[in-house]
Amino acid sequence: MRSVYSIAFVLILILSPMAWSQEKNNLNLDELVAEALRNNPQLRAGRNQTQAAKSRIDQATSWDAPQIGVELYQIPVQSFPNPVKNNMETDYFLQQMIPFPGKLSAMGSAAESNANMTDQNYKALERKVLRNVKSAYFDLYLVQHKIQINAENQDLVKSFVDIARKQYEVGMGKQTDILRAQTELSTLVNDGINLQKERKVVEAMINMLVSRPTASPLGNVPDIDAQAPQWTFDQLSLVALAIRPELKAMDYNIAMNKSELSASKREYYPDLMARVMYKDMAMTNNDFWSVMIGVSIPLAPWSGGKYTSKVEENELNVERAEDDYTSMKNMTLFEVQDALVKVQTNGNLVALYRNTVIPQAEQTLQSTITEYQTGKTEFLMLIDAYRMLLSSKLDYYMSVMNSMASQAELEQAVGLDVKEIAERVR
């Protein structure tokens, strides 16, 4: 009877509620997400890139710097090395290039669209980093539960060793049963060592994403209530087409290329060059001013091809940008559909394992233990029942992890987190 009580005690441990981590050691996902947004090196680089793109707007809309100069005429050779000695004329001038009206505004529009595109690319990078953080967080959840299950199963199999030994002592068992139980225990011990290594790898991934030292310790991931959201593809596709950062970025890319096309067409119009000069005539009182206006000739036979080919290039760039947008739109709709199917499928698996498979496997193991102790079944049946429960619990936690990782994929595909999506599809 003592062995029955020991088995019952171990079963109570492994069949207890699945929440096993202590609250004070919980690893909070929202805090990890906030830390990643603050400290992730890729995101910091992306923010700097966005600011750099915005600074180009003023560069594109500003005139070229004016030029000032001094010209010295008729300097006698014998005055060297003093060029201002005995020269006959000194000219002081101010010169400015004036772009044709509309050129700078078109270039400014292109720069502004480029800045907006860069900003949307940064937001897309944010969604990618957040998905990676969440996926690693859920991987850690699975590994920690594998470690917990492994520890519980080691205790259970140790009890199997005791039962097999006592059954052998009273002549109701076989020595091979003891050896099988010990082999199973050795396998679990080895698996436990490997799981600890796997945990360190996942923790290193999380630390890298939030820019912590690689070996920084992390707390336990609390239990997750994996509830699959009941949304339709039509609901999500409308939100994704309006919100997805990659689509917005490509829309701005089209606008940028159209502005560059407009600017290249304005290159056919001449720029102006204005020059004001004061002539200081040495040894006379006849100083005077001069003004010069010049224009560029873009359509000269030896330079016209430069501007024509630039217009052709930008026309092709507009078509390419429009095709890229269409391709990204199709990819977005596919990713939304794919992620939604995964969310719903894994959600159904979570419910199946939690409500049906695991309870049945628990009952089977309890029944098999009783039958083995009364000599009604073989030890192999006990091992099979134990492995069935082990597999069911591992599959349950795997389904929870896949369900939550699929939701992270869905968030990236749509461009919003689950809470924000829920508000938009109401």
Secondary structure as the mmCIF struct_conf table of DSSP 4:
data_model
#
loop_
_struct_conf.conf_type_id
_struct_conf.id
_struct_conf.beg_label_comp_id
_struct_conf.beg_label_asym_id
_struct_conf.beg_label_seq_id
_struct_conf.end_label_comp_id
_struct_conf.end_label_asym_id
_struct_conf.end_label_seq_id
HELX_RH_AL_P HELX_RH_AL_P1 ARG A 2 ILE A 14
TURN_TY1_P TURN_TY1_P1 LEU A 15 LEU A 15
BEND BEND1 SER A 16 SER A 16
BEND BEND2 MET A 18 MET A 18
BEND BEND3 SER A 21 SER A 21
HELX_RH_3T_P HELX_RH_3T_P1 GLU A 23 ASN A 25
STRN STRN1 ASN A 26 ASN A 26
HELX_RH_AL_P HELX_RH_AL_P2 LEU A 29 ASN A 39
HELX_RH_AL_P HELX_RH_AL_P3 PRO A 41 THR A 61
BEND BEND4 SER A 62 SER A 62
HELX_LH_PP_P HELX_LH_PP_P1 TRP A 63 PRO A 66
STRN STRN2 GLN A 67 TYR A 73
HELX_RH_3T_P HELX_RH_3T_P2 VAL A 77 SER A 79
TURN_TY1_P TURN_TY1_P2 PHE A 80 PRO A 81
TURN_TY1_P TURN_TY1_P3 PRO A 83 VAL A 84
BEND BEND5 LYS A 85 ASN A 86
BEND BEND6 MET A 88 MET A 88
STRN STRN3 GLU A 89 ILE A 98
HELX_LH_PP_P HELX_LH_PP_P2 PRO A 99 PHE A 100
TURN_TY1_P TURN_TY1_P4 PRO A 101 GLY A 102
HELX_RH_AL_P HELX_RH_AL_P4 LYS A 103 GLU A 169
TURN_TY1_P TURN_TY1_P5 VAL A 170 GLY A 171
BEND BEND7 MET A 172 GLY A 173
HELX_RH_AL_P HELX_RH_AL_P5 GLN A 175 LEU A 209
TURN_TY1_P TURN_TY1_P6 VAL A 210 SER A 211
TURN_TY1_P TURN_TY1_P7 THR A 214 ALA A 215
STRN STRN4 ASN A 220 ASN A 220
HELX_LH_PP_P HELX_LH_PP_P3 VAL A 221 ASP A 223
HELX_RH_AL_P HELX_RH_AL_P6 PHE A 233 ILE A 243
HELX_RH_AL_P HELX_RH_AL_P7 PRO A 245 ARG A 266
TURN_TY1_P TURN_TY1_P8 GLU A 267 TYR A 268
BEND BEND8 TYR A 269 TYR A 269
HELX_LH_PP_P HELX_LH_PP_P4 PRO A 270 ASP A 271
STRN STRN5 LEU A 272 MET A 281
TURN_TY1_P TURN_TY1_P9 ALA A 282 MET A 283
BEND BEND9 THR A 284 ASN A 285
STRN STRN6 PHE A 288 VAL A 295
TURN_TY1_P TURN_TY1_P10 PRO A 298 LEU A 299
TURN_TY1_P TURN_TY1_P11 PRO A 301 SER A 303
HELX_RH_AL_P HELX_RH_AL_P8 GLY A 304 LEU A 352
HELX_RH_PI_P HELX_RH_PI_P1 TYR A 353 VAL A 357
HELX_RH_AL_P HELX_RH_AL_P9 ILE A 358 GLN A 373
TURN_TY1_P TURN_TY1_P12 THR A 374 GLY A 375
BEND BEND10 LYS A 376 THR A 377
HELX_RH_AL_P HELX_RH_AL_P10 PHE A 379 VAL A 414
TURN_TY1_P TURN_TY1_P13 GLY A 415 GLY A 415
BEND BEND11 LEU A 416 LEU A 416
HELX_RH_AL_P HELX_RH_AL_P11 VAL A 418 ARG A 424
#
